[in-house]
């Protein structure tokens, strides 16, 4: 089997600067070794980043797969693929590690994209993220999409024991380090997966425009989707998360919407974004006001939810990932997905 040229050249260069301590089997790199430039992704073509990503117009966002055994999560992913959804998104907080989960879901599917929404940059260094994302993309036909985010102070400091200082600068440094990361593997000549950033504020959107392929806004209104598009320009990918409750009963819809917003109304990143979006402190009570809930969470029948999806698309989104809300975030919304698919996958 032929060795990719970039791999062979890289190993040759690398070997010149490595000291091999045979007794211990250790390899020590000189700290001053220059970082090679990013490896070219291969043949050039006229496809846009949106076309290359292949997300489809509508996908699924869910946190519920952590609540089922790994084999069952794979079976659910296979059913979603059969229903026609373009991309399956999931987050990273207290459950499965993001790249492990992505590998599980990719292995269970053959067409649908799988995307992290998001992988926490404080959970692993940029070299590891680069290597893991490129390996997954190569192993599964380019179907992996890497969403990255700075997460939130409580998750970073209380749960991971890290420091949440200067998150915008941290993201800039992380993306820069990923772009320059050394990667010597057989798939080094293959395209890198698309990288999207969970960018809400203007400074993070600036970093995204400069260094990433697009943005993955979460809990935004269609008007805010339009602002993200304006900030990024026409050539970046905008993949918007949208909460939805499939019910004709407003009481049920508001109960689930407020329960969903309960944790987010206590997080500064979201609060600040909603204030920028025209809401005020009276909307940011625990669980959110009805005004906030109805602006962020679609509810009604399939036609009503499709209408809101189309609002985001009209505002500049390339892709909308729908998060079907149940009574608990651990409830897998199997029936809601089945009912929504015929209307939404052709949006």
Protein Blocks (a to p, Z undefined) as FASTA:
>chain_A
ZZdfklmmmmmmmmmmpccdfknopacddfklccdddddebjadfbdfklmnonojbdcd
dfklmmpcfklmmmmmmmmmmnopabdcdddfklccfklmmmmmmmmpckbccdddbddf
klpcfklmmmmmmmmmmmnoopaccdddekjfklmmmmnopafehkllmmmmmmmmmmmp
ccddfklmpccdddddddfblmlmmmmmmmmgbdcdehiafklmmmmmmmnojmbccddd
ddddddfbfklmmmmmmmmmmmmmmpmklmmmmmmnopafklmgghiafklmmmmmgcdd
fklmmmmmmmmmmnopabdcdddddfbfklcckklmmmmmmmmmmZZ
